Every structure is written in structure tokens, then in C-alpha cells.
Amino acid sequence: MDKDILRLGSEALKKAALNEDAKNFVLQNESLFTVLKKAANRYIGGETLSEAVLSIKQLNDKGYVVTTDFMGESIRNEGEANQATDEFIAFAQAVKHETLNSSVSLDLSHIGLLVSHDLTKHNLQSICIEAATSNQEVIISMEGTDRTDQILDIYRETLKTHPNLGITIQAYLHRTKDDFKEILGLPGSIRLVKGAYDTPKNLSMPRGNQLDEIYLHYAEQLLAKNHKCAIASHDEKIHTETVKFIDKYQPTDYVLERLLGICNEELQSYKDRGYNCRIYVVYGKEWYLYVCNRWAEYPLNLFRGLADIVG
Ligand SMILES: Cc1cc2nc3c(=O)[nH]c(=O)nc-3n(C[C@H](O)[C@H](O)[C@H](O)COP(=O)(O)OP(=O)(O)OC[C@H]3O[C@@H](n4cnc5c(N)ncnc54)[C@H](O)[C@@H]3O)c2cc1C
């Protein structure tokens, strides 16, 4: 019964996230905007680059490494893809000038994947070049299964000339068994996640013990080889087991990673015990979709949102 209600809530929030009318209504209604923004503040580093810089400084001062994403995805025209690319380049420049400790994280569909392969590669290379001038990494997020092959192709091709590139791998996909073997043989960093997107039947496994075991199997291989990696999860079980691998293999090139505002208290306890911890910060004006998604993936977060609004 409780599970059914949570599932219903999650589906409603996913619908709300994708409903353009609802989004425009909220964003154009000053009172609603102000109320929802209060709940959003927990999850975002700000709406602008300068606000993001301040948030990153604060996290760096607390001892966290950061990776930062300028919110957006599924751009369908070249002009907007180029604008997003310019923003990522401006971000990388700000990191250099402000001597921040942050890498760049991005969705390829934000910089041209739905427009053309060549445009995406060109934009990604421009970002990698700027980021490399101050040793920043650029980490590609993984999107829906209709995009996996394209994203992996662009990753492999670009990594040849831009070693500061990393990729995200989704443990829930059956194909990852083969992709992981191949990608582990490449020098780029790997962010390991369970996987967030709905997939066609038979392409992925559901949440549960089997997925946790497979996730941890990949995590152990990364840590045992000291392959540069991020073990990205909000699942306390996953990070508890990961820490055992870290103690066993003593890798140096890893981070435990969580999104800003989600289970960060536990992450702090790992940081305080000396483990490398990274917070994934997002910024930009597209926070409505982002916050609905954070609530949809764990509807109990709505109560936290309520507390943030009234508190
Ligand atoms: C840094 C980072 C980058 C990511 N990048 C990608 C990407 O590129 N592509 C992609 O497909 N997915 C990405 N994800 C999302 C990821 O695939 C999972 O969907 C997400 O992390 C939820 O899975 P989980 O392992 O955290 O826990 P789950 O197995 O979903 O849940 C286990 C437990 O973790 C806790 N938990 C999980 N989510 C929340 C939450 N939102 N709030 C509070 N508690 C929660 C709860 O206690 C829950 O019972 C990323 C996640 C992180 C942390």
C-alpha cells in the first residue's frame, strides 16, 4: 500500500516535470516561483555562474572536491547547443581564475547530440581544451538507452586526443558487462551509477540485490586497479561496502560522489574519516525539471521540500 502511494507520487512528479504548461505556470507566477525556489535551493548551486562559483568555494572550503554541471539536456538546435558550450567554457575559465577545485560534468545532448555527431564532438573538444589548461576533467553523463552507442562512440573518439575526459557507466544495463570491460581498458575516468532512465524491457535490471551485487562487482574492479573513478550513489549500503574495498585495496584515484543536497550528511561522515568525497553541483535556470526529478526518484524528499518551504 505505502509502496503503491510512493509509486503514484513518483509517476505524478515525473509527469509534472515534463509538463511544459505546469512549468511555465510556476515560472511565471511570482509567488509560486518564490515558494518552489526555496525547495530548489537545497539541490542547486545557484541560477548563474557567479552564484555557482560561490557555492563551489564554500564546498571546497569544507574539504569537498566538486564537479559542476550547467543544467540542461536534449537541445535540438545548433545555436542553443553552442550557447551551452560557451557556458561550459566560461565555467572552466572561472574555475581557473578563481582557483576552484571542480571538474565539469555534462550531458552530450546539451551540447549537440540530437543535432549532429560532428557538432557534439567539436563542442566537447572545445570544452576539453579549455578545461585542460587548468587540469580539469570533463565527465560525460550517461543518458537513455537510445543514446548509449552514440555517447560511447564520441567518448572513445574524443578520449584519443583529450585525456582529461571521463564517462559515466550505468550498472543496471545488461550491456554494461561488455562495455565495462572495454572502457576499463581505456585511460579515462569512470563514474559508476546504477542508472536513472526508464529503459525498454530486457535492457536493464530493476533495483534490488542483484543490481547491488553487480554494481559492487564493478566498483571493486575499479578500486582494485586504482582506475580513476567516482562511485556515485545515494545508497548507504553501496558506500559502506565501497569503503571496505577502499580499505582493502588502498586506491588513491577514487571519489565517493553524491548530488548536492541528497544524503550529504552521510557523505560528510566519510569525508571526516579521510575518504575522498565529491559533490555534484548543478546550476542554471532549468531547476524546475531538476527538482521534480529529484522528488520523483525519492518522493519522501517532498517532505524535505515542504520543510524547506515553511522553514
Ligand atoms: C553524482 C551522480 C551522478 C549521476 N549521473 C547519472 C548519469 O549520468 N546517468 C544516469 O542514468 N544516472 C545518473 N545518476 C543517478 C543514478 O543512476 C541513480 O539513479 C541514483 O543515484 C539513485 O540510485 P542510488 O544508487 O543512489 O540508490 P537507489 O538504489 O535508487 O536507492 C537506494 C537508497 O538510496 C537512498 N536514495 C536514493 N536516491 C535518493 C534520493 N534522491 N534522496 C534521498 N535518498 C535517496 C534511499 O535510501 C534509497 O532507498 C547519478 C547519480 C549521482 C549520485
PDBQT file of the ligand as one rigid body, heavy atoms in Angstrom, charges set to zero:
ROOT
HETATM    1  C1  LIG A 401      26.893  12.034  -8.847  1.00  0.00    +0.000 C 
HETATM    2  C2  LIG A 401      25.819  11.300  -9.587  1.00  0.00    +0.000 A 
HETATM    3  C3  LIG A 401      25.814  11.338 -10.985  1.00  0.00    +0.000 A 
HETATM    4  C4  LIG A 401      24.824  10.629 -11.687  1.00  0.00    +0.000 A 
HETATM    5  N1  LIG A 401      24.855  10.604 -13.061  1.00  0.00    +0.000 NA
HETATM    6  C5  LIG A 401      23.982   9.811 -13.723  1.00  0.00    +0.000 A 
HETATM    7  C6  LIG A 401      24.060   9.634 -15.139  1.00  0.00    +0.000 A 
HETATM    8  O1  LIG A 401      24.910  10.210 -15.813  1.00  0.00    +0.000 OA
HETATM    9  N2  LIG A 401      23.171   8.799 -15.742  1.00  0.00    +0.000 N 
HETATM   10  C7  LIG A 401      22.220   8.107 -15.019  1.00  0.00    +0.000 A 
HETATM   11  O2  LIG A 401      21.463   7.324 -15.597  1.00  0.00    +0.000 OA
HETATM   12  N3  LIG A 401      22.109   8.275 -13.691  1.00  0.00    +0.000 NA
HETATM   13  C8  LIG A 401      22.959   9.104 -13.024  1.00  0.00    +0.000 A 
HETATM   14  N4  LIG A 401      22.841   9.241 -11.671  1.00  0.00    +0.000 N 
HETATM   15  C9  LIG A 401      21.653   8.675 -10.978  1.00  0.00    +0.000 C 
HETATM   16  C10 LIG A 401      21.862   7.223 -10.635  1.00  0.00    +0.000 C 
HETATM   17  O3  LIG A 401      21.855   6.414 -11.804  1.00  0.00    +0.000 OA
HETATM   18  C11 LIG A 401      20.721   6.719  -9.723  1.00  0.00    +0.000 C 
HETATM   19  O4  LIG A 401      19.502   6.800 -10.402  1.00  0.00    +0.000 OA
HETATM   20  C12 LIG A 401      20.589   7.484  -8.431  1.00  0.00    +0.000 C 
HETATM   21  O5  LIG A 401      21.844   7.726  -7.841  1.00  0.00    +0.000 OA
HETATM   22  C13 LIG A 401      19.728   6.636  -7.454  1.00  0.00    +0.000 C 
HETATM   23  O6  LIG A 401      20.348   5.387  -7.256  1.00  0.00    +0.000 OA
HETATM   24  P1  LIG A 401      21.145   5.090  -5.923  1.00  0.00    +0.000 P 
HETATM   25  O7  LIG A 401      22.279   4.187  -6.172  1.00  0.00    +0.000 OA
HETATM   26  O8  LIG A 401      21.592   6.405  -5.398  1.00  0.00    +0.000 OA
HETATM   27  O9  LIG A 401      20.103   4.467  -4.947  1.00  0.00    +0.000 OA
HETATM   28  P2  LIG A 401      18.735   3.627  -5.185  1.00  0.00    +0.000 P 
HETATM   29  O10 LIG A 401      19.041   2.202  -5.427  1.00  0.00    +0.000 OA
HETATM   30  O11 LIG A 401      17.872   4.294  -6.204  1.00  0.00    +0.000 OA
HETATM   31  O12 LIG A 401      18.087   3.795  -3.761  1.00  0.00    +0.000 OA
HETATM   32  C14 LIG A 401      18.681   3.171  -2.614  1.00  0.00    +0.000 C 
HETATM   33  C15 LIG A 401      18.505   4.046  -1.389  1.00  0.00    +0.000 C 
HETATM   34  O13 LIG A 401      19.304   5.239  -1.547  1.00  0.00    +0.000 OA
HETATM   35  C16 LIG A 401      18.616   6.358  -0.959  1.00  0.00    +0.000 C 
HETATM   36  N5  LIG A 401      18.284   7.313  -2.011  1.00  0.00    +0.000 N 
HETATM   37  C17 LIG A 401      18.348   7.122  -3.337  1.00  0.00    +0.000 A 
HETATM   38  N6  LIG A 401      18.002   8.235  -4.005  1.00  0.00    +0.000 NA
HETATM   39  C18 LIG A 401      17.689   9.139  -3.069  1.00  0.00    +0.000 A 
HETATM   40  C19 LIG A 401      17.247  10.488  -3.110  1.00  0.00    +0.000 A 
HETATM   41  N7  LIG A 401      17.042  11.146  -4.266  1.00  0.00    +0.000 N 
HETATM   42  N8  LIG A 401      17.019  11.123  -1.941  1.00  0.00    +0.000 NA
HETATM   43  C20 LIG A 401      17.221  10.516  -0.767  1.00  0.00    +0.000 A 
HETATM   44  N9  LIG A 401      17.642   9.229  -0.654  1.00  0.00    +0.000 NA
HETATM   45  C21 LIG A 401      17.864   8.560  -1.786  1.00  0.00    +0.000 A 
HETATM   46  C22 LIG A 401      17.372   5.798  -0.337  1.00  0.00    +0.000 C 
HETATM   47  O14 LIG A 401      17.662   5.440   0.992  1.00  0.00    +0.000 OA
HETATM   48  C23 LIG A 401      17.095   4.561  -1.174  1.00  0.00    +0.000 C 
HETATM   49  O15 LIG A 401      16.300   3.615  -0.501  1.00  0.00    +0.000 OA
HETATM   50  C24 LIG A 401      23.828   9.924 -10.953  1.00  0.00    +0.000 A 
HETATM   51  C25 LIG A 401      23.869   9.877  -9.566  1.00  0.00    +0.000 A 
HETATM   52  C26 LIG A 401      24.850  10.544  -8.883  1.00  0.00    +0.000 A 
HETATM   53  C27 LIG A 401      24.878  10.453  -7.391  1.00  0.00    +0.000 C 
ENDROOT
TORSDOF 0
